[in-house]
Amino acid sequence: MVDKFELYRKAEEQVPELTWAWQMYGAGVENIGRDGRPEQVPVGEPGPDQLLVRVDAVGMCFSDVKLIKQGGAHPKLYNRDLKKEPTRLGHEAALTVMKVGENLRGKYHPGQRLALQPDIYQNGRSTAYGYTIPGGLIQYHLIGPEVLDADDGAYVIPVEGEIGYAEAALTEPWACVEAAYTQRRRLYPLTGGTMWILGNPGDERAYTFSQGLEAPARIVLTDVPASVAALARESGKEVIVRDGLKPGDYPALSEELTGGQGFDDIVVLDPHSAEAITAAARLIAFRGTFNLVGTRPLDGAPQIDAGRIHYHYTAYLGNASTDIGASYGEARNRAELRPGGVAVFVGAGGPMGQMHVQRAIEQENGPRLLLATEVNPERLQALRESFCGLAERRGKQLVLFNPAEEGPLPEKVRELTGGRGADDVIVCVPVAGLMAEAGTVLAPDGMLVFFAGVPNGTMIPLDLSNVYLHNAQFTGTSGSTLLDQQLVLDKALRRELSPNRSVAAVGGLEAARDGVQAMMEGRYAGKVVIFPNLHGLPLTGLNELAERYPDVAEKLGEGGVWTLEAERALINKFWKA
């Protein structure tokens, strides 16, 4: 019997003149395809700087939902008229090179496998495969300089070794998870920037500034102690004094001195007023720092923009000494989960939440106790089946918790930690109330990660007293980089990470729109993976394979996990060579 999988790997089939594709013509699922079906579009021959690629696997992502809902109004589409210039979903893609343009020979070759990093920058402008650049819900298509010669070079990564197509596609969402634990915040004042130091009348402590004051070009002073005013003047930088301001005056100050872009770095001395902190924190620039230095708690919880922590990497730093510079740097601002600590994953039952839990379990020097919350009983059961055994084998304790049935999260954390709190809390669902609640369960030196993004301007109460009194850290990430994705691929090759555990359902080309709908409905706890070159394969959960396709099901791993062998069986069954 011919092993069609090996023929598929060789990528020697004749490329058709027309290829099936799911084009997107506007907002809404109804605008994906034509009359609910894919359509045929020309393939074309590669130009000198192009590759003709086959799309082997595509992971469906909740980021696609935002695009489906917003259509051309999505920020990454820049108000594009999709009726005239359609795009395609599918930014989590595994590719195989079929033909190589003249100028790319020697760098790429037919049969070469690639994973694609979709977060692409061209001349500093954010573009993205699956958004501005039509994505992977197509059998064959051309990619050129928009992917292969952008700001960071080529946004593709060679895939070698025993890595499956689904596994290669899922290195992208896994890279986003990896990025959550890689320092993205700026931890030092910006060189050449504008620093605003906001004091508190009556505070006359003798402050020092061990590092950071050399960076800004301008220093703005408001009601600062004499010691700080002297340091600013001695620095040789431009000094601007604006005393006697009330919180309502802060926006006008920002408009006057930064054109409304915000201060690159803000320092608050002897903080006390939650109202003042709320007003000042609104004025942090993109990737700006907010440094609180004091010894007494605030009179309440300020309202902080959770969306900007996630998307703009605003950094809240602090310390309780009189050295303002002691807040800066990596020593007080970690990004990785605490070794041997207690980690809480809020909304852990979705595809990305499961990845965070899995990473923490598989991490050799990771937390010892994991609390995973989920309100959906079916997803909670999926967590149990997928990870309890794995956690036990790795010598870790995984506790599953349904707050809708078992009570408030803070009480559960207090119970598990003897009142100390959690070392790390990762919020995997974009719910403002849960983000705010998560901030209340941190232990000293705890880290709160907003992995799921809420829109900029979503204000939540966060007790910033914990930042300078107990070194609490609030962080978040959006997207990933080539380096993040390469790291995931390397871990997968070394079998330190198993992206295949994330696969929950598979489908062929015709099932792509059903896969999108299933994702929007939350039909599967894990990832939906589409194989665009497989025909006649309906969307099928891995738990349905035994009944529908037992020859594929028998190749699943322990606990029904997707494997390279199952992928081989699937391609042998459904690929028409």
KEKOL-106177 format. One record per residue (C-alpha): x, y, z; residue in one letter; chain; residue number from 1. Coordinates in Angstrom, 1 decimal. Layout:
// residues N
> X  Y  Z  A  A  NUM
...
***
This chain:
// residues 577
> 0.0  0.0  0.0  M  A  1
> 1.3  3.4  -1.0  V  A  2
> 2.1  5.7  2.0  D  A  3
> 0.5  8.9  0.9  K  A  4
> 1.9  10.7  3.9  F  A  5
> 5.5  10.2  2.6  E  A  6
> 4.4  11.4  -0.9  L  A  7
> 2.8  14.4  0.8  Y  A  8
> 6.0  15.1  2.7  R  A  9
> 8.0  15.1  -0.6  K  A  10
> 5.7  17.9  -1.9  A  A  11
> 6.2  16.8  -5.5  E  A  12
> 2.5  17.0  -6.6  E  A  13
> 1.5  19.2  -9.5  Q  A  14
> 0.2  22.5  -8.3  V  A  15
> -3.1  23.4  -9.9  P  A  16
> -3.8  26.6  -11.7  E  A  17
> -6.8  27.3  -9.3  L  A  18
> -6.9  26.6  -5.6  T  A  19
> -9.7  26.5  -3.1  W  A  20
> -9.8  29.3  -0.6  A  A  21
> -11.9  30.9  2.1  W  A  22
> -11.9  34.6  1.3  Q  A  23
> -13.3  37.1  3.8  M  A  24
> -15.5  39.9  2.3  Y  A  25
> -16.7  41.7  5.5  G  A  26
> -17.7  41.4  9.1  A  A  27
> -19.6  38.3  10.2  G  A  28
> -19.3  34.6  9.6  V  A  29
> -21.7  34.9  6.7  E  A  30
> -19.0  36.9  4.8  N  A  31
> -16.5  34.1  5.0  I  A  32
> -16.5  32.3  1.6  G  A  33
> -19.3  32.5  -1.0  R  A  34
> -22.7  31.1  0.0  D  A  35
> -21.0  29.2  2.9  G  A  36
> -18.5  27.5  0.6  R  A  37
> -14.9  28.0  -0.3  P  A  38
> -14.2  29.4  -3.8  E  A  39
> -11.5  28.8  -6.4  Q  A  40
> -8.9  31.5  -7.0  V  A  41
> -5.8  31.6  -9.2  P  A  42
> -2.5  30.4  -7.8  V  A  43
> 0.0  32.0  -10.1  G  A  44
> 3.7  31.5  -10.6  E  A  45
> 6.2  32.9  -8.1  P  A  46
> 8.0  36.1  -9.0  G  A  47
> 11.8  36.5  -8.4  P  A  48
> 11.2  37.4  -4.7  D  A  49
> 8.3  35.1  -4.0  Q  A  50
> 7.7  31.5  -2.8  L  A  51
> 4.8  29.4  -3.8  L  A  52
> 3.8  27.6  -0.6  V  A  53
> 1.3  24.8  0.3  R  A  54
> -0.6  25.4  3.5  V  A  55
> -0.5  22.2  5.5  D  A  56
> -2.2  23.1  8.8  A  A  57
> -4.0  26.1  10.3  V  A  58
> -4.9  26.6  13.9  G  A  59
> -8.1  28.7  14.6  M  A  60
> -7.7  31.4  17.1  C  A  61
> -9.9  33.6  19.2  F  A  62
> -8.1  36.6  17.8  S  A  63
> -9.9  35.6  14.5  D  A  64
> -13.2  36.3  16.3  V  A  65
> -12.3  40.0  16.7  K  A  66
> -11.5  40.2  13.0  L  A  67
> -14.8  38.4  12.2  I  A  68
> -16.8  40.8  14.3  K  A  69
> -15.0  44.0  13.2  Q  A  70
> -14.2  43.3  9.5  G  A  71
> -12.3  46.1  7.8  G  A  72
> -12.6  48.2  10.9  A  A  73
> -10.2  45.9  12.8  H  A  74
> -7.1  47.9  13.8  P  A  75
> -4.8  45.7  11.8  K  A  76
> -6.8  46.2  8.6  L  A  77
> -6.7  50.1  8.7  Y  A  78
> -10.4  50.5  7.5  N  A  79
> -9.8  48.2  4.5  R  A  80
> -12.8  47.7  2.2  D  A  81
> -13.0  43.9  2.2  L  A  82
> -15.7  43.8  -0.5  K  A  83
> -13.1  45.2  -2.9  K  A  84
> -10.0  43.8  -1.3  E  A  85
> -10.8  40.6  0.7  P  A  86
> -8.5  39.0  3.2  T  A  87
> -8.3  35.5  4.6  R  A  88
> -8.3  34.1  8.2  L  A  89
> -5.6  31.7  9.4  G  A  90
> -2.5  33.3  11.0  H  A  91
> -1.4  30.1  12.8  E  A  92
> 0.0  28.3  9.7  A  A  93
> 2.4  25.6  8.8  A  A  94
> 3.7  25.8  5.2  L  A  95
> 5.7  23.7  2.7  T  A  96
> 7.7  25.4  -0.1  V  A  97
> 6.5  24.2  -3.6  M  A  98
> 8.3  26.6  -5.9  K  A  99
> 11.1  29.2  -5.3  V  A  100
> 11.5  32.5  -7.1  G  A  101
> 14.8  33.2  -8.8  E  A  102
> 16.3  35.6  -6.2  N  A  103
> 15.4  33.2  -3.3  L  A  104
> 17.1  30.1  -4.7  R  A  105
> 19.8  28.8  -2.4  G  A  106
> 17.9  30.2  0.6  K  A  107
> 14.8  28.2  0.2  Y  A  108
> 14.1  24.9  -1.6  H  A  109
> 11.1  22.9  -2.7  P  A  110
> 9.9  20.6  0.1  G  A  111
> 11.2  22.8  2.8  Q  A  112
> 8.8  23.1  5.8  R  A  113
> 8.2  26.5  7.4  L  A  114
> 6.3  27.8  10.5  A  A  115
> 5.1  31.4  10.0  L  A  116
> 5.3  34.3  12.5  Q  A  117
> 2.3  36.4  11.6  P  A  118
> 3.1  39.6  13.7  D  A  119
> 5.0  41.4  10.9  I  A  120
> 6.4  44.9  10.8  Y  A  121
> 7.1  46.7  7.5  Q  A  122
> 9.0  50.0  7.9  N  A  123
> 7.8  50.2  11.5  G  A  124
> 4.1  49.7  10.5  R  A  125
> 2.3  46.8  12.0  S  A  126
> 1.0  44.3  9.5  T  A  127
> 0.0  40.7  10.0  A  A  128
> -0.5  37.5  8.1  Y  A  129
> -4.1  36.5  8.3  G  A  130
> -5.1  40.2  8.5  Y  A  131
> -3.5  42.8  6.2  T  A  132
> -1.8  39.9  4.4  I  A  133
> -4.4  37.2  3.5  P  A  134
> -3.8  34.1  5.6  G  A  135
> -3.7  30.4  5.5  G  A  136
> -7.3  29.2  4.8  L  A  137
> -6.2  28.3  1.3  I  A  138
> -4.4  25.3  -0.3  Q  A  139
> -1.6  27.1  -2.2  Y  A  140
> -0.6  30.7  -2.3  H  A  141
> 2.3  33.1  -3.0  L  A  142
> 4.3  34.9  -0.3  I  A  143
> 6.9  37.6  -1.0  G  A  144
> 8.7  40.5  0.5  P  A  145
> 5.7  41.4  2.7  E  A  146
> 6.6  38.2  4.7  V  A  147
> 10.2  37.4  3.6  L  A  148
> 11.9  40.8  3.7  D  A  149
> 10.2  42.8  6.5  A  A  150
> 11.8  44.7  9.4  D  A  151
> 13.1  41.6  11.1  D  A  152
> 14.0  39.8  7.9  G  A  153
> 12.0  36.7  7.0  A  A  154
> 9.0  36.0  9.3  Y  A  155
> 9.3  32.3  8.7  V  A  156
> 11.1  29.6  10.6  I  A  157
> 12.5  26.4  9.1  P  A  158
> 10.9  23.3  10.6  V  A  159
> 13.0  20.1  10.9  E  A  160
> 12.9  16.9  12.7  G  A  161
> 9.9  14.9  13.9  E  A  162
> 7.5  17.8  14.2  I  A  163
> 4.0  17.4  12.7  G  A  164
> 2.1  19.9  10.7  Y  A  165
> -0.4  20.7  13.4  A  A  166
> 2.4  21.0  15.9  E  A  167
> 4.3  23.4  13.6  A  A  168
> 1.2  25.6  13.2  A  A  169
> 0.6  25.7  16.9  L  A  170
> 4.1  27.0  17.6  T  A  171
> 2.5  30.4  17.0  E  A  172
> -0.1  30.5  19.8  P  A  173
> 2.4  28.7  22.0  W  A  174
> 4.8  31.5  21.2  A  A  175
> 2.2  34.0  22.6  C  A  176
> 2.1  32.0  25.8  V  A  177
> 5.9  31.9  26.0  E  A  178
> 6.0  35.7  25.4  A  A  179
> 3.8  36.2  28.5  A  A  180
> 6.9  35.1  30.6  Y  A  181
> 9.5  37.1  28.7  T  A  182
> 10.1  40.6  29.9  Q  A  183
> 8.4  43.0  27.6  R  A  184
> 8.1  46.0  29.9  R  A  185
> 10.7  48.8  29.8  R  A  186
> 12.3  48.7  33.2  L  A  187
> 14.4  51.9  33.0  Y  A  188
> 13.7  55.5  32.2  P  A  189
> 13.7  56.3  28.5  L  A  190
> 16.8  57.9  27.2  T  A  191
> 15.9  61.3  25.8  G  A  192
> 12.4  61.1  27.2  G  A  193
> 10.3  63.3  29.4  T  A  194
> 10.1  62.3  33.1  M  A  195
> 7.4  63.7  35.5  W  A  196
> 8.2  63.6  39.2  I  A  197
> 5.0  64.2  41.3  L  A  198
> 5.6  64.8  45.0  G  A  199
> 3.3  65.2  48.0  N  A  200
> 3.4  68.6  49.9  P  A  201
> 4.8  68.0  53.3  G  A  202
> 7.1  65.2  52.3  D  A  203
> 10.6  66.5  53.0  E  A  204
> 12.6  63.2  53.1  R  A  205
> 16.1  63.2  51.6  A  A  206
> 15.7  61.1  48.4  Y  A  207
> 18.5  59.7  46.3  T  A  208
> 18.4  58.6  42.6  F  A  209
> 20.9  55.8  42.2  S  A  210
> 20.0  55.1  38.6  Q  A  211
> 17.7  56.5  35.9  G  A  212
> 18.0  60.3  36.3  L  A  213
> 20.7  60.4  33.7  E  A  214
> 18.2  59.1  31.0  A  A  215
> 15.5  61.8  30.4  P  A  216
> 16.1  65.0  28.4  A  A  217
> 13.4  66.8  30.4  R  A  218
> 12.4  66.6  34.0  I  A  219
> 9.0  68.0  35.1  V  A  220
> 8.7  68.7  38.9  L  A  221
> 5.4  69.0  40.8  T  A  222
> 5.5  69.7  44.5  D  A  223
> 8.7  67.7  45.1  V  A  224
> 10.9  67.8  48.2  P  A  225
> 14.0  70.1  48.1  A  A  226
> 16.3  67.0  47.9  S  A  227
> 14.6  65.9  44.6  V  A  228
> 14.6  69.5  43.1  A  A  229
> 18.3  69.7  43.8  A  A  230
> 19.0  66.3  42.1  L  A  231
> 17.0  67.4  39.1  A  A  232
> 18.9  70.7  38.7  R  A  233
> 22.3  69.0  39.3  E  A  234
> 21.5  66.6  36.5  S  A  235
> 22.1  69.2  33.8  G  A  236
> 18.8  68.3  32.1  K  A  237
> 16.0  70.7  31.2  E  A  238
> 13.9  71.2  34.4  V  A  239
> 10.3  72.5  34.3  I  A  240
> 8.4  73.3  37.5  V  A  241
> 4.7  73.1  37.8  R  A  242
> 3.6  73.2  41.4  D  A  243
> 0.2  73.3  43.0  G  A  244
> -1.6  71.1  40.5  L  A  245
> -4.7  69.1  41.3  K  A  246
> -5.6  65.8  39.7  P  A  247
> -8.0  67.6  37.3  G  A  248
> -5.0  69.7  36.1  D  A  249
> -2.9  66.7  35.1  Y  A  250
> -4.3  66.2  31.5  P  A  251
> -3.6  69.8  30.6  A  A  252
> 0.0  69.4  31.8  L  A  253
> 0.4  66.3  29.6  S  A  254
> -1.1  68.2  26.6  E  A  255
> 1.2  71.1  27.1  E  A  256
> 4.5  69.2  27.5  L  A  257
> 3.9  66.0  25.5  T  A  258
> 1.3  66.9  23.0  G  A  259
> -1.1  64.4  24.7  G  A  260
> 1.3  61.5  24.1  Q  A  261
> 1.9  61.0  27.8  G  A  262
> 5.0  61.1  29.9  F  A  263
> 7.6  58.5  29.2  D  A  264
> 8.3  58.0  32.9  D  A  265
> 6.3  59.1  35.9  I  A  266
> 7.6  59.0  39.5  V  A  267
> 5.2  59.5  42.4  V  A  268
> 6.8  60.2  45.8  L  A  269
> 5.0  59.5  49.0  D  A  270
> 1.8  58.3  47.3  P  A  271
> -1.4  58.5  49.3  H  A  272
> -4.3  59.6  47.2  S  A  273
> -5.9  57.0  45.0  A  A  274
> -7.6  59.8  43.1  E  A  275
> -4.3  61.4  42.2  A  A  276
> -2.8  58.1  41.2  I  A  277
> -5.8  57.3  38.9  T  A  278
> -5.4  60.7  37.2  A  A  279
> -1.6  60.4  36.8  A  A  280
> -1.6  56.8  35.6  A  A  281
> -3.8  57.8  32.6  R  A  282
> -0.9  59.9  31.4  L  A  283
> 1.7  57.1  30.9  I  A  284
> 3.1  57.0  27.4  A  A  285
> 3.2  53.8  25.4  F  A  286
> 5.7  51.4  27.1  R  A  287
> 6.1  54.0  29.8  G  A  288
> 7.1  53.4  33.5  T  A  289
> 5.1  54.5  36.6  F  A  290
> 7.4  54.4  39.6  N  A  291
> 5.8  54.7  43.1  L  A  292
> 8.1  55.3  46.1  V  A  293
> 6.6  55.4  49.5  G  A  294
> 6.0  53.8  52.9  T  A  295
> 2.2  54.2  53.6  R  A  296
> -0.7  52.6  51.8  P  A  297
> -3.0  54.5  49.4  L  A  298
> -6.4  55.6  50.7  D  A  299
> -8.1  53.3  48.2  G  A  300
> -7.6  51.3  45.0  A  A  301
> -6.9  53.5  42.0  P  A  302
> -8.7  52.8  38.7  Q  A  303
> -6.1  51.5  36.3  I  A  304
> -6.3  50.9  32.5  D  A  305
> -6.1  47.1  32.2  A  A  306
> -6.1  47.2  28.4  G  A  307
> -2.9  49.3  28.4  R  A  308
> -1.1  46.9  30.7  I  A  309
> -1.8  44.2  28.1  H  A  310
> -1.4  46.1  24.8  Y  A  311
> 0.9  49.1  25.7  H  A  312
> 3.1  47.3  28.2  Y  A  313
> 2.8  50.1  30.8  T  A  314
> 5.0  49.2  33.7  A  A  315
> 4.2  49.8  37.4  Y  A  316
> 7.3  49.8  39.5  L  A  317
> 8.1  50.8  43.1  G  A  318
> 9.9  50.4  46.3  N  A  319
> 9.7  51.6  50.0  A  A  320
> 13.1  53.1  50.4  S  A  321
> 14.2  56.7  49.7  T  A  322
> 16.2  55.6  46.6  D  A  323
> 14.0  56.4  43.6  I  A  324
> 16.2  54.4  41.3  G  A  325
> 15.9  51.2  43.3  A  A  326
> 12.6  50.5  41.6  S  A  327
> 14.2  50.1  38.2  Y  A  328
> 15.8  47.1  36.6  G  A  329
> 15.2  43.3  36.5  E  A  330
> 16.2  42.6  40.1  A  A  331
> 12.8  43.8  41.3  R  A  332
> 10.8  43.0  38.2  N  A  333
> 10.7  39.4  37.2  R  A  334
> 8.7  37.9  34.3  A  A  335
> 8.9  34.1  34.8  E  A  336
> 6.7  32.0  37.1  L  A  337
> 8.2  31.6  40.6  R  A  338
> 10.1  28.3  40.9  P  A  339
> 8.4  26.1  43.5  G  A  340
> 5.7  28.7  44.0  G  A  341
> 1.9  28.8  43.8  V  A  342
> 0.4  29.8  40.4  A  A  343
> -3.3  30.5  39.7  V  A  344
> -4.7  30.3  36.2  F  A  345
> -8.1  32.2  35.9  V  A  346
> -10.2  30.9  33.0  G  A  347
> -7.9  28.0  32.4  A  A  348
> -10.4  25.8  30.4  G  A  349
> -10.1  27.5  27.0  G  A  350
> -7.4  26.7  24.5  P  A  351
> -4.9  29.3  25.6  M  A  352
> -5.6  28.8  29.3  G  A  353
> -4.8  25.1  28.8  Q  A  354
> -1.5  26.0  27.2  M  A  355
> -0.6  28.1  30.3  H  A  356
> -1.4  25.3  32.6  V  A  357
> 0.5  22.7  30.5  Q  A  358
> 3.5  25.0  30.3  R  A  359
> 3.6  25.4  34.0  A  A  360
> 3.3  21.6  34.6  I  A  361
> 6.0  20.8  32.0  E  A  362
> 8.3  23.5  33.2  Q  A  363
> 11.1  21.7  35.1  E  A  364
> 11.7  24.6  37.5  N  A  365
> 8.1  25.8  37.6  G  A  366
> 5.5  26.2  40.3  P  A  367
> 4.8  23.3  42.6  R  A  368
> 1.1  24.0  43.2  L  A  369
> -1.3  25.1  40.3  L  A  370
> -4.9  26.2  40.8  L  A  371
> -6.8  26.3  37.6  A  A  372
> -10.3  27.9  37.6  T  A  373
> -13.1  27.3  35.1  E  A  374
> -16.8  27.8  35.3  V  A  375
> -17.7  25.5  32.4  N  A  376
> -18.0  21.9  33.8  P  A  377
> -17.1  20.3  30.5  E  A  378
> -14.0  22.3  30.2  R  A  379
> -13.1  21.6  33.8  L  A  380
> -13.4  17.9  33.0  Q  A  381
> -11.2  18.4  29.9  A  A  382
> -8.6  20.0  32.2  L  A  383
> -8.9  17.0  34.6  R  A  384
> -8.5  14.4  31.8  E  A  385
> -5.6  16.2  30.1  S  A  386
> -3.5  17.4  32.9  F  A  387
> -4.1  15.8  36.3  C  A  388
> -2.1  12.7  35.4  G  A  389
> 0.6  14.7  33.8  L  A  390
> 0.9  16.9  36.9  A  A  391
> 1.2  13.9  39.1  E  A  392
> 3.9  12.4  36.9  R  A  393
> 5.8  15.7  37.1  R  A  394
> 5.6  15.8  40.9  G  A  395
> 3.2  18.8  41.0  K  A  396
> -0.2  19.4  42.4  Q  A  397
> -3.0  20.6  40.1  L  A  398
> -6.2  21.8  41.9  V  A  399
> -9.2  22.4  39.7  L  A  400
> -11.8  24.9  40.9  F  A  401
> -15.2  26.1  39.7  N  A  402
> -15.9  29.5  41.4  P  A  403
> -19.5  29.5  40.2  A  A  404
> -20.2  26.3  42.3  E  A  405
> -17.5  26.3  45.0  E  A  406
> -17.3  29.9  46.1  G  A  407
> -15.1  33.0  45.6  P  A  408
> -11.6  32.6  44.3  L  A  409
> -9.9  34.7  47.1  P  A  410
> -11.2  32.3  49.7  E  A  411
> -9.9  29.3  47.8  K  A  412
> -6.5  30.9  47.4  V  A  413
> -6.3  31.7  51.1  R  A  414
> -7.3  28.1  52.0  E  A  415
> -4.6  26.6  49.8  L  A  416
> -1.8  29.0  50.8  T  A  417
> -2.6  29.4  54.5  G  A  418
> -3.5  33.1  53.9  G  A  419
> -0.3  34.0  52.1  R  A  420
> -1.6  34.4  48.6  G  A  421
> -0.5  33.3  45.2  A  A  422
> 3.0  33.9  43.8  D  A  423
> 1.6  34.3  40.3  D  A  424
> -1.9  34.8  38.8  V  A  425
> -2.5  34.5  35.1  I  A  426
> -5.8  35.8  33.8  V  A  427
> -6.7  34.0  30.5  C  A  428
> -10.2  35.5  29.9  V  A  429
> -10.9  39.1  29.0  P  A  430
> -13.2  39.9  31.9  V  A  431
> -12.5  43.1  33.8  A  A  432
> -14.1  41.9  37.0  G  A  433
> -12.0  38.8  37.1  L  A  434
> -8.9  40.9  36.4  M  A  435
> -9.7  43.1  39.3  A  A  436
> -10.4  40.1  41.6  E  A  437
> -7.1  38.5  40.6  A  A  438
> -5.2  41.5  41.9  G  A  439
> -6.5  40.8  45.4  T  A  440
> -5.0  37.3  45.8  V  A  441
> -1.3  38.1  45.3  L  A  442
> 1.3  37.1  47.9  A  A  443
> 4.2  39.5  48.6  P  A  444
> 6.4  39.8  45.5  D  A  445
> 3.6  38.3  43.5  G  A  446
> 3.0  38.8  39.7  M  A  447
> -0.3  39.4  38.0  L  A  448
> -0.3  38.6  34.2  V  A  449
> -3.1  39.9  31.9  F  A  450
> -2.8  37.4  29.1  F  A  451
> -6.3  38.1  27.7  A  A  452
> -6.7  41.6  26.4  G  A  453
> -9.6  43.9  27.2  V  A  454
> -10.0  47.1  25.1  P  A  455
> -7.8  50.1  26.1  N  A  456
> -9.8  52.3  28.4  G  A  457
> -11.1  49.4  30.5  T  A  458
> -10.6  50.6  34.0  M  A  459
> -10.3  48.3  37.0  I  A  460
> -9.4  48.8  40.7  P  A  461
> -5.9  47.7  41.5  L  A  462
> -4.3  48.3  44.8  D  A  463
> -1.0  49.9  43.7  L  A  464
> 0.1  50.1  47.4  S  A  465
> 1.2  46.5  46.9  N  A  466
> 3.6  47.6  44.1  V  A  467
> 5.9  49.7  46.4  Y  A  468
> 5.1  48.1  49.8  L  A  469
> 5.2  44.4  48.6  H  A  470
> 6.8  44.5  45.1  N  A  471
> 3.6  43.4  43.3  A  A  472
> 4.0  43.2  39.6  Q  A  473
> 1.3  43.8  37.0  F  A  474
> 2.2  42.8  33.5  T  A  475
> 0.7  41.6  30.2  G  A  476
> 1.6  40.7  26.7  T  A  477
> 0.1  40.8  23.2  S  A  478
> 1.4  38.7  20.4  G  A  479
> 4.8  37.2  20.0  S  A  480
> 8.1  37.5  18.1  T  A  481
> 10.2  35.2  15.9  L  A  482
> 12.5  34.5  18.9  L  A  483
> 9.5  33.4  21.0  D  A  484
> 8.3  31.0  18.2  Q  A  485
> 11.8  29.7  17.7  Q  A  486
> 12.1  29.0  21.4  L  A  487
> 8.8  27.0  21.3  V  A  488
> 10.0  25.0  18.3  L  A  489
> 13.3  24.2  20.0  D  A  490
> 11.4  23.1  23.1  K  A  491
> 9.1  20.9  21.0  A  A  492
> 12.1  19.3  19.3  L  A  493
> 13.7  18.5  22.6  R  A  494
> 10.3  17.2  23.9  R  A  495
> 10.3  19.7  26.7  E  A  496
> 6.9  21.0  25.4  L  A  497
> 4.1  19.2  23.6  S  A  498
> 2.0  21.5  21.4  P  A  499
> 0.1  18.5  20.2  N  A  500
> -1.7  18.3  23.5  R  A  501
> -3.5  21.5  22.5  S  A  502
> -5.3  19.9  19.5  V  A  503
> -9.0  19.2  20.3  A  A  504
> -10.5  18.9  16.8  A  A  505
> -9.4  18.5  13.2  V  A  506
> -11.1  19.2  9.9  G  A  507
> -10.4  19.5  6.2  G  A  508
> -10.8  22.4  3.9  L  A  509
> -14.6  22.4  3.7  E  A  510
> -14.8  22.3  7.5  A  A  511
> -13.0  25.6  8.0  A  A  512
> -16.1  27.8  8.4  R  A  513
> -17.6  25.2  10.8  D  A  514
> -14.3  25.3  12.7  G  A  515
> -14.6  29.1  13.0  V  A  516
> -18.2  28.7  14.3  Q  A  517
> -17.2  26.0  16.7  A  A  518
> -14.4  28.2  18.1  M  A  519
> -16.9  31.2  18.5  M  A  520
> -19.3  28.9  20.3  E  A  521
> -16.6  27.4  22.6  G  A  522
> -17.5  23.9  21.3  R  A  523
> -14.0  22.5  22.0  Y  A  524
> -11.8  23.1  25.0  A  A  525
> -8.6  23.0  22.9  G  A  526
> -7.5  24.1  19.4  K  A  527
> -9.3  23.5  16.2  V  A  528
> -6.8  22.6  13.4  V  A  529
> -7.7  22.7  9.8  I  A  530
> -5.8  20.8  7.1  F  A  531
> -6.5  22.8  3.9  P  A  532
> -5.3  20.1  1.5  N  A  533
> -7.6  17.4  3.0  L  A  534
> -11.0  17.0  1.4  H  A  535
> -14.1  15.3  2.8  G  A  536
> -13.0  15.5  6.4  L  A  537
> -15.7  17.2  8.5  P  A  538
> -14.9  19.0  11.7  L  A  539
> -14.2  16.1  14.1  T  A  540
> -13.3  16.3  17.8  G  A  541
> -10.6  13.9  18.9  L  A  542
> -13.1  12.3  21.2  N  A  543
> -15.2  11.5  18.1  E  A  544
> -12.4  9.9  16.1  L  A  545
> -12.9  6.4  17.6  A  A  546
> -16.5  6.2  16.2  E  A  547
> -15.9  8.0  12.9  R  A  548
> -12.3  7.0  12.0  Y  A  549
> -11.0  4.3  14.2  P  A  550
> -7.9  3.8  12.1  D  A  551
> -6.9  7.4  13.0  V  A  552
> -8.1  7.1  16.6  A  A  553
> -5.9  4.1  17.3  E  A  554
> -2.8  6.3  16.6  K  A  555
> -3.7  8.9  19.3  L  A  556
> -1.4  9.0  22.3  G  A  557
> -2.1  8.3  26.0  E  A  558
> -5.2  10.2  27.0  G  A  559
> -6.3  10.8  23.4  G  A  560
> -3.5  13.2  22.6  V  A  561
> -2.8  14.1  19.0  W  A  562
> 0.4  12.6  17.6  T  A  563
> 2.5  12.6  14.4  L  A  564
> 1.3  9.0  13.8  E  A  565
> -2.4  10.1  14.0  A  A  566
> -1.5  12.9  11.5  E  A  567
> 0.1  10.4  9.2  R  A  568
> -3.1  8.2  9.3  A  A  569
> -5.3  11.2  8.7  L  A  570
> -3.3  12.3  5.6  I  A  571
> -3.2  8.7  4.3  N  A  572
> -7.0  8.6  4.6  K  A  573
> -8.1  11.9  3.2  F  A  574
> -5.3  13.4  1.0  W  A  575
> -6.0  12.9  -2.7  K  A  576
> -2.6  12.5  -4.2  A  A  577
***
